Amino acid sequence: MIPLHGLYAITPEGPQHDLVDLVAKALWGGARLIQYRDKGPDPSRRLTLAKTLGELCQAAGALFIVNDDPDLAAACGAHGVHLGRDDPDPAGARALLGPRAIIGVSCYNRLDLAHAAQAKGADYVAFGRFYPSGTKPLAVQASLDLLRQARHELHLPLVAIGGITPDNAPSLIAAGADLLAVVNGVFAAPDVSAAARAFDNLFVQSGD
């Protein structure tokens, strides 16, 4: 299994005519996981695009995760699914996707949710936002102390999300983040590959 470690690039929501090209560039720059996030009304388009992105990830040796939708993850052959507060239970997603699927769970700023997710068989948990986020400006605030405590108490890979840049990311890695989940910091950059590479290099420099 590919390690759950490094840059976790999350696609922007809304129609993106060049999304396949953007994801290819992020993978070229070193993204280790891609999360496809799309709540659009056309299931056929979503499935077609998910299959294409999954093939890109497979060719690049990266993991492909679908946001919120276990059924879509199953239909496109994704490596797994990421679940939020209002999504299906991790156990239900596991029953659908099988024992080898990657199940991630958003835990916001709550360690109790992370412990519950771990007990239900999650493969990673995500905390955040850690910094002001243009994607989710009203998201709850998480702290570095929370991340340190999670690193001490949990036995799962930890994802940090929310306003992460190459400048503020080293403190998150030092506090215990195994993955940095980034949307605009990668996909809104003038050079997507260079932006992804900047994040990937942080893990090399940290010795992880």
Backbone as CSV, one residue per row, in Angstrom:
resi,resn,N_x,N_y,N_z,CA_x,CA_y,CA_z,C_x,C_y,C_z
1,MET,0.844,-1.201,0.000,0.000,0.000,0.000,0.874,1.243,0.000
2,ILE,0.479,2.231,-0.773,1.196,3.508,-0.821,1.045,4.192,0.532
3,PRO,2.137,4.717,1.118,2.039,5.345,2.440,1.111,6.559,2.437
4,LEU,0.424,6.756,3.559,-0.403,7.942,3.744,0.494,9.034,4.312
5,HIS,1.145,9.737,3.398,2.197,10.662,3.809,2.489,11.628,2.667
6,GLY,2.601,12.914,2.988,2.989,13.887,1.972,1.877,14.855,1.629
7,LEU,1.919,15.385,0.416,0.928,16.359,-0.035,-0.356,15.658,-0.462
8,TYR,-1.464,16.131,0.096,-2.803,15.605,-0.178,-3.557,16.734,-0.890
9,ALA,-3.564,16.711,-2.202,-4.153,17.792,-2.992,-5.637,17.532,-3.194
10,ILE,-6.466,18.518,-2.826,-7.915,18.395,-2.917,-8.410,19.295,-4.033
11,THR,-9.172,18.728,-4.953,-9.614,19.497,-6.108,-10.615,20.566,-5.682
12,PRO,-10.587,21.719,-6.351,-11.565,22.772,-6.045,-12.957,22.357,-6.473
13,GLU,-13.961,22.858,-5.756,-15.349,22.563,-6.113,-15.790,23.434,-7.280
14,GLY,-16.867,22.997,-7.942,-17.398,23.750,-9.063,-16.816,23.264,-10.377
15,PRO,-17.439,23.655,-11.490,-16.977,23.215,-12.816,-15.528,23.641,-13.076
16,GLN,-14.724,22.701,-13.508,-13.313,22.962,-13.818,-13.006,22.288,-15.147
17,HIS,-13.061,23.051,-16.218,-12.876,22.446,-17.537,-11.480,21.868,-17.716
18,ASP,-10.523,22.376,-16.939,-9.142,21.924,-17.072,-8.695,21.089,-15.878
19,LEU,-9.646,20.473,-15.169,-9.298,19.772,-13.934,-8.338,18.613,-14.180
20,VAL,-8.532,17.873,-15.254,-7.636,16.743,-15.530,-6.204,17.241,-15.694
21,ASP,-6.028,18.336,-16.412,-4.696,18.901,-16.603,-4.113,19.399,-15.279
22,LEU,-4.945,20.036,-14.462,-4.472,20.536,-13.172,-4.030,19.392,-12.257
23,VAL,-4.813,18.343,-12.224,-4.448,17.199,-11.386,-3.162,16.544,-11.894
24,ALA,-3.027,16.428,-13.196,-1.796,15.871,-13.762,-0.585,16.691,-13.326
25,LYS,-0.736,17.999,-13.312,0.366,18.873,-12.903,0.674,18.717,-11.415
26,ALA,-0.369,18.585,-10.599,-0.152,18.377,-9.170,0.578,17.063,-8.913
27,LEU,0.207,16.029,-9.628,0.889,14.734,-9.492,2.340,14.839,-9.949
28,TRP,2.557,15.554,-11.016,3.925,15.742,-11.516,4.783,16.455,-10.472
29,GLY,4.154,17.366,-9.725,4.883,18.099,-8.698,5.096,17.327,-7.415
30,GLY,4.449,16.183,-7.265,4.722,15.353,-6.097,3.552,15.080,-5.183
31,ALA,2.328,15.439,-5.580,1.170,15.105,-4.744,1.084,13.589,-4.570
32,ARG,0.887,13.144,-3.323,0.834,11.705,-3.037,-0.594,11.174,-2.987
33,LEU,-1.540,12.065,-2.693,-2.955,11.726,-2.711,-3.702,12.836,-3.432
34,ILE,-4.734,12.442,-4.164,-5.662,13.388,-4.782,-7.056,13.079,-4.253
35,GLN,-7.735,14.119,-3.778,-9.132,13.948,-3.378,-10.017,14.683,-4.384
36,TYR,-10.940,13.950,-4.968,-11.888,14.514,-5.931,-13.118,14.987,-5.175
37,ARG,-13.353,16.294,-5.200,-14.464,16.898,-4.467,-15.379,17.588,-5.466
38,ASP,-16.574,17.032,-5.644,-17.494,17.546,-6.656,-18.911,17.163,-6.261
39,LYS,-19.720,18.155,-5.934,-21.113,17.899,-5.552,-22.069,18.287,-6.681
40,GLY,-21.577,18.274,-7.909,-22.387,18.662,-9.058,-23.557,17.726,-9.287
41,PRO,-24.550,18.174,-10.057,-25.803,17.426,-10.212,-25.774,16.335,-11.284
42,ASP,-24.668,16.207,-12.008,-24.610,15.264,-13.125,-23.793,14.035,-12.728
43,PRO,-24.439,12.953,-12.288,-23.689,11.782,-11.818,-22.859,11.129,-12.912
44,SER,-23.337,11.162,-14.152,-22.582,10.554,-15.243,-21.269,11.289,-15.481
45,ARG,-21.327,12.620,-15.464,-20.105,13.408,-15.648,-19.138,13.177,-14.498
46,ARG,-19.680,13.139,-13.284,-18.827,12.925,-12.116,-18.128,11.571,-12.199
47,LEU,-18.849,10.539,-12.609,-18.258,9.212,-12.705,-17.178,9.169,-13.774
48,THR,-17.456,9.756,-14.919,-16.470,9.759,-16.001,-15.191,10.485,-15.570
49,LEU,-15.372,11.636,-14.939,-14.211,12.404,-14.503,-13.461,11.677,-13.392
50,ALA,-14.188,11.070,-12.467,-13.540,10.329,-11.383,-12.702,9.178,-11.925
51,LYS,-13.216,8.473,-12.922,-12.442,7.376,-13.513,-11.167,7.894,-14.169
52,THR,-11.266,9.021,-14.859,-10.090,9.599,-15.516,-9.045,10.023,-14.487
53,LEU,-9.487,10.687,-13.431,-8.551,11.127,-12.400,-7.930,9.929,-11.677
54,GLY,-8.741,8.903,-11.457,-8.209,7.702,-10.829,-7.126,7.042,-11.666
55,GLU,-7.316,7.033,-12.968,-6.299,6.474,-13.865,-5.014,7.290,-13.827
56,LEU,-5.144,8.613,-13.748,-3.966,9.468,-13.623,-3.190,9.141,-12.356
57,CYS,-3.910,8.998,-11.253,-3.261,8.690,-9.982,-2.580,7.324,-10.031
58,GLN,-3.249,6.371,-10.613,-2.684,5.030,-10.723,-1.370,5.068,-11.487
59,ALA,-1.357,5.806,-12.594,-0.149,5.897,-13.411,0.980,6.602,-12.672
60,ALA,0.622,7.526,-11.776,1.635,8.303,-11.055,2.049,7.648,-9.745
61,GLY,1.448,6.526,-9.402,1.757,5.877,-8.139,1.201,6.616,-6.939
62,ALA,0.092,7.338,-7.139,-0.551,8.103,-6.074,-1.901,7.480,-5.738
63,LEU,-2.474,7.926,-4.635,-3.764,7.426,-4.179,-4.884,8.363,-4.614
64,PHE,-6.022,7.797,-4.956,-7.181,8.577,-5.402,-8.326,8.370,-4.420
65,ILE,-8.788,9.473,-3.822,-9.836,9.456,-2.811,-11.015,10.286,-3.303
66,VAL,-12.227,9.798,-3.080,-13.446,10.536,-3.425,-14.009,11.162,-2.161
67,ASN,-14.439,12.414,-2.252,-15.014,13.108,-1.117,-16.499,12.781,-0.960
68,ASP,-16.889,12.389,0.240,-18.294,12.317,0.666,-19.128,11.176,0.090
69,ASP,-18.713,10.535,-0.965,-19.616,9.677,-1.741,-19.060,8.256,-1.884
70,PRO,-19.333,7.363,-0.941,-18.844,5.989,-1.043,-19.325,5.273,-2.299
71,ASP,-20.541,5.566,-2.744,-21.053,4.907,-3.943,-20.230,5.287,-5.168
72,LEU,-19.881,6.568,-5.298,-19.042,6.998,-6.409,-17.649,6.386,-6.293
73,ALA,-17.121,6.332,-5.081,-15.806,5.726,-4.879,-15.801,4.272,-5.335
74,ALA,-16.879,3.554,-5.017,-16.978,2.162,-5.436,-17.103,2.052,-6.946
75,ALA,-17.918,2.918,-7.545,-18.181,2.833,-8.976,-16.959,3.149,-9.821
76,CYS,-16.111,4.068,-9.354,-14.950,4.465,-10.154,-13.692,3.705,-9.782
77,GLY,-13.768,2.851,-8.760,-12.595,2.089,-8.359,-11.567,2.904,-7.605
78,ALA,-12.007,3.926,-6.882,-11.087,4.757,-6.106,-10.433,3.939,-4.995
79,HIS,-9.308,4.463,-4.499,-8.651,3.802,-3.371,-9.441,3.954,-2.080
80,GLY,-10.305,4.982,-2.024,-11.064,5.157,-0.803,-11.951,6.380,-0.853
81,VAL,-12.447,6.765,0.334,-13.401,7.860,0.443,-13.076,8.686,1.684
82,HIS,-13.367,9.989,1.592,-13.219,10.866,2.748,-14.599,11.281,3.212
83,LEU,-14.848,11.156,4.527,-16.168,11.396,5.098,-16.151,12.586,6.042
84,GLY,-17.215,13.392,5.985,-17.379,14.516,6.884,-18.462,14.251,7.913
85,ARG,-18.847,15.324,8.583,-19.789,15.216,9.702,-21.128,14.610,9.289
86,ASP,-21.614,14.950,8.095,-22.952,14.530,7.662,-22.922,13.370,6.673
87,ASP,-21.789,12.733,6.538,-21.643,11.638,5.580,-21.882,10.289,6.252
88,PRO,-21.908,9.205,5.467,-22.135,7.883,6.061,-21.082,7.527,7.102
89,ASP,-21.459,6.623,7.980,-20.556,6.133,9.016,-19.377,5.393,8.384
90,PRO,-18.167,5.508,8.981,-17.018,4.779,8.426,-17.259,3.290,8.275
91,ALA,-17.992,2.705,9.194,-18.254,1.266,9.113,-19.092,0.934,7.885
92,GLY,-20.052,1.788,7.561,-20.857,1.570,6.370,-20.048,1.701,5.098
93,ALA,-19.168,2.701,5.074,-18.293,2.869,3.915,-17.358,1.669,3.771
94,ARG,-16.880,1.170,4.897,-15.995,-0.003,4.865,-16.737,-1.217,4.303
95,ALA,-17.976,-1.403,4.730,-18.753,-2.546,4.243,-18.939,-2.478,2.735
96,LEU,-19.102,-1.272,2.204,-19.300,-1.105,0.767,-18.000,-1.241,-0.013
97,LEU,-16.936,-0.636,0.492,-15.690,-0.517,-0.270,-14.693,-1.640,-0.002
98,GLY,-14.868,-2.356,1.091,-14.002,-3.498,1.349,-12.870,-3.205,2.310
99,PRO,-12.185,-4.238,2.753,-11.188,-4.106,3.820,-9.938,-3.332,3.418
100,ARG,-9.647,-3.249,2.130,-8.417,-2.575,1.703,-8.637,-1.101,1.355
101,ALA,-9.878,-0.656,1.390,-10.172,0.738,1.064,-9.628,1.673,2.139
102,ILE,-9.308,2.888,1.724,-8.847,3.917,2.647,-10.051,4.763,3.046
103,ILE,-10.327,4.811,4.335,-11.448,5.589,4.860,-10.885,6.724,5.701
104,GLY,-11.110,7.954,5.262,-10.673,9.123,6.016,-11.864,9.842,6.613
105,VAL,-11.646,10.477,7.752,-12.740,11.136,8.465,-12.308,12.521,8.926
106,SER,-13.143,13.520,8.644,-12.909,14.877,9.154,-13.285,14.941,10.627
107,CYS,-12.385,15.496,11.431,-12.633,15.602,12.874,-12.566,17.050,13.363
108,TYR,-12.343,17.977,12.455,-12.442,19.416,12.748,-11.465,19.803,13.862
109,ASN,-11.972,20.176,15.032,-11.081,20.501,16.158,-11.397,19.633,17.371
110,ARG,-11.879,18.408,17.093,-12.365,17.548,18.172,-11.622,16.214,18.210
111,LEU,-10.893,16.041,19.301,-10.152,14.801,19.485,-11.086,13.627,19.756
112,ASP,-12.250,13.895,20.357,-13.183,12.804,20.631,-13.699,12.188,19.330
113,LEU,-13.921,13.021,18.308,-14.345,12.489,17.014,-13.246,11.624,16.403
114,ALA,-12.012,12.030,16.611,-10.898,11.255,16.067,-10.782,9.897,16.744
115,HIS,-10.955,9.868,18.056,-10.927,8.581,18.759,-12.070,7.684,18.283
116,ALA,-13.246,8.274,18.082,-14.388,7.489,17.604,-14.126,6.962,16.198
117,ALA,-13.549,7.795,15.341,-13.241,7.362,13.982,-12.229,6.230,13.984
118,GLN,-11.213,6.345,14.840,-10.220,5.279,14.948,-10.873,3.975,15.396
119,ALA,-11.774,4.066,16.358,-12.451,2.871,16.863,-13.340,2.227,15.803
120,LYS,-13.846,3.041,14.873,-14.715,2.525,13.816,-13.940,2.085,12.574
121,GLY,-12.608,2.114,12.650,-11.815,1.567,11.566,-11.329,2.553,10.529
122,ALA,-11.340,3.856,10.851,-10.811,4.842,9.905,-9.322,4.595,9.666
123,ASP,-8.864,4.979,8.472,-7.449,4.821,8.120,-6.655,6.098,8.337
124,TYR,-7.328,7.235,8.379,-6.692,8.492,8.763,-7.765,9.436,9.273
125,VAL,-7.345,10.443,10.025,-8.264,11.479,10.489,-7.692,12.834,10.107
126,ALA,-8.590,13.789,9.854,-8.187,15.125,9.423,-8.663,16.165,10.426
127,PHE,-7.778,17.108,10.737,-8.100,18.216,11.625,-7.932,19.539,10.874
128,GLY,-8.716,20.523,11.263,-8.579,21.850,10.682,-9.926,22.522,10.535
129,ARG,-9.860,23.840,10.327,-8.787,24.550,9.678,-7.743,25.047,10.683
130,PHE,-6.494,25.092,10.245,-5.431,25.595,11.106,-5.140,27.062,10.856
131,TYR,-5.362,27.528,9.636,-5.106,28.917,9.270,-6.304,29.437,8.474
132,PRO,-6.430,30.757,8.329,-7.552,31.298,7.555,-7.643,30.652,6.175
133,SER,-8.846,30.246,5.821,-9.045,29.464,4.596,-10.017,30.162,3.667
134,GLY,-9.602,30.350,2.428,-10.506,30.895,1.435,-11.540,29.889,0.983
135,THR,-11.243,28.612,1.119,-12.173,27.565,0.708,-13.325,27.416,1.697
136,LYS,-12.985,27.405,2.998,-14.007,27.283,4.043,-13.714,28.301,5.139
137,PRO,-14.037,29.582,4.884,-13.670,30.636,5.825,-14.350,30.527,7.189
138,LEU,-15.474,29.825,7.271,-16.198,29.710,8.533,-15.889,28.411,9.272
139,ALA,-14.957,27.646,8.780,-14.615,26.381,9.433,-14.031,26.639,10.817
140,VAL,-14.248,25.688,11.724,-13.756,25.844,13.086,-12.235,25.871,13.104
141,GLN,-11.706,26.496,14.154,-10.255,26.661,14.293,-9.674,25.474,15.056
142,ALA,-8.619,24.885,14.514,-7.863,23.837,15.203,-6.500,24.390,15.594
143,SER,-5.886,23.793,16.590,-4.621,24.311,17.119,-3.491,23.307,16.945
144,LEU,-2.283,23.816,17.000,-1.120,22.929,16.962,-1.097,22.018,18.185
145,ASP,-1.569,22.510,19.337,-1.616,21.661,20.524,-2.538,20.462,20.321
146,LEU,-3.653,20.680,19.626,-4.550,19.570,19.307,-3.828,18.534,18.452
147,LEU,-3.081,19.011,17.480,-2.358,18.094,16.595,-1.312,17.307,17.382
148,ARG,-0.626,17.985,18.284,0.383,17.294,19.108,-0.277,16.244,19.999
149,GLN,-1.415,16.588,20.581,-2.113,15.635,21.438,-2.612,14.446,20.630
150,ALA,-3.125,14.711,19.426,-3.580,13.626,18.562,-2.428,12.706,18.188
151,ARG,-1.271,13.294,17.928,-0.099,12.481,17.580,0.276,11.555,18.733
152,HIS,0.087,12.043,19.945,0.436,11.262,21.137,-0.582,10.161,21.414
153,GLU,-1.863,10.443,21.159,-2.922,9.528,21.584,-3.415,8.580,20.500
154,LEU,-3.282,8.966,19.237,-3.850,8.168,18.153,-2.778,7.348,17.446
155,HIS,-3.229,6.337,16.749,-2.320,5.451,16.024,-2.640,5.471,14.530
156,LEU,-3.095,6.611,14.049,-3.468,6.779,12.653,-2.680,7.932,12.036
157,PRO,-2.505,7.928,10.719,-1.966,9.110,10.055,-2.879,10.316,10.286
158,LEU,-2.255,11.482,10.450,-2.990,12.709,10.729,-2.883,13.652,9.540
159,VAL,-4.025,14.230,9.167,-4.093,15.194,8.076,-4.374,16.576,8.659
160,ALA,-3.616,17.567,8.215,-3.885,18.963,8.561,-4.437,19.665,7.339
161,ILE,-5.475,20.498,7.542,-6.104,21.196,6.434,-6.473,22.614,6.864
162,GLY,-6.514,23.523,5.890,-7.015,24.852,6.152,-5.985,25.943,6.041
163,GLY,-5.945,26.617,4.898,-5.067,27.765,4.727,-3.588,27.454,4.764
164,ILE,-3.211,26.253,4.397,-1.810,25.831,4.516,-0.996,26.347,3.341
165,THR,0.175,26.897,3.663,1.128,27.378,2.671,2.495,26.764,2.970
166,PRO,3.434,26.841,2.025,4.778,26.342,2.324,5.429,27.066,3.500
167,ASP,4.987,28.287,3.796,5.571,29.034,4.915,5.059,28.572,6.264
168,ASN,3.772,28.239,6.368,3.238,27.835,7.676,3.177,26.322,7.856
169,ALA,3.441,25.575,6.800,3.339,24.115,6.874,4.375,23.446,7.779
170,PRO,5.626,23.937,7.855,6.607,23.220,8.688,6.172,23.045,10.140
171,SER,5.448,24.004,10.710,5.000,23.858,12.099,3.983,22.732,12.231
172,LEU,3.184,22.512,11.188,2.216,21.421,11.204,2.918,20.064,11.118
173,ILE,3.905,19.976,10.257,4.674,18.725,10.149,5.375,18.431,11.466
174,ALA,5.971,19.465,12.074,6.674,19.277,13.343,5.725,18.849,14.453
175,ALA,4.462,19.308,14.387,3.482,18.949,15.418,2.899,17.563,15.215
176,GLY,3.156,16.946,14.047,2.711,15.574,13.856,1.903,15.289,12.614
177,ALA,1.688,16.282,11.744,0.912,16.034,10.532,1.661,15.118,9.577
178,ASP,1.008,14.053,9.161,1.578,13.146,8.161,1.251,13.598,6.751
179,LEU,0.128,14.292,6.609,-0.312,14.771,5.303,-0.772,16.217,5.429
180,LEU,-0.497,17.004,4.400,-0.978,18.371,4.304,-2.027,18.419,3.212
181,ALA,-3.271,18.720,3.591,-4.366,18.793,2.631,-4.490,20.230,2.139
182,VAL,-4.357,20.412,0.833,-4.276,21.759,0.264,-5.184,21.843,-0.959
183,VAL,-5.929,22.926,-1.056,-6.782,23.184,-2.231,-6.174,24.330,-3.026
184,ASN,-6.451,25.562,-2.599,-6.023,26.732,-3.363,-4.515,26.882,-3.422
185,GLY,-3.834,26.447,-2.371,-2.385,26.569,-2.350,-1.701,25.794,-3.449
186,VAL,-2.420,24.841,-4.026,-1.912,24.083,-5.179,-2.657,24.488,-6.445
187,PHE,-3.964,24.313,-6.446,-4.718,24.424,-7.696,-4.978,25.864,-8.147
188,ALA,-4.841,26.832,-7.242,-4.986,28.234,-7.643,-3.641,28.894,-7.911
189,ALA,-2.566,28.137,-7.802,-1.232,28.697,-8.016,-0.975,28.917,-9.505
190,PRO,-0.167,29.904,-9.862,0.170,30.129,-11.271,0.855,28.923,-11.909
191,ASP,1.653,28.222,-11.120,2.351,27.025,-11.584,2.001,25.896,-10.621
192,VAL,1.051,25.067,-11.012,0.532,24.029,-10.115,1.619,23.025,-9.750
193,SER,2.422,22.627,-10.715,3.486,21.652,-10.438,4.503,22.207,-9.453
194,ALA,4.884,23.460,-9.637,5.853,24.077,-8.736,5.286,24.217,-7.330
195,ALA,4.007,24.560,-7.236,3.368,24.684,-5.930,3.339,23.331,-5.213
196,ALA,2.972,22.274,-5.932,2.964,20.937,-5.339,4.374,20.528,-4.911
197,ARG,5.352,20.866,-5.720,6.741,20.494,-5.416,7.230,21.199,-4.152
198,ALA,6.791,22.437,-3.957,7.195,23.175,-2.764,6.702,22.482,-1.500
199,PHE,5.475,21.958,-1.538,4.960,21.220,-0.383,5.677,19.879,-0.229
200,ASP,5.879,19.193,-1.330,6.549,17.893,-1.271,7.952,18.029,-0.687
201,ASN,8.631,19.098,-1.042,9.996,19.302,-0.548,10.045,19.487,0.963
202,LEU,8.964,19.981,1.549,8.941,20.167,3.003,9.082,18.836,3.733
203,PHE,8.507,17.787,3.194,8.617,16.478,3.822,10.025,15.916,3.655
204,VAL,10.645,16.207,2.519,12.030,15.782,2.321,12.938,16.492,3.309
205,GLN,12.727,17.799,3.481,13.563,18.585,4.371,13.374,18.198,5.821
206,SER,12.146,17.751,6.170,11.869,17.377,7.560,12.446,16.009,7.901
207,GLY,12.855,15.276,6.867,13.387,13.941,7.090,12.331,12.874,7.187
208,ASP,11.059,13.237,6.961,9.973,12.236,7.024,9.939,11.412,5.742
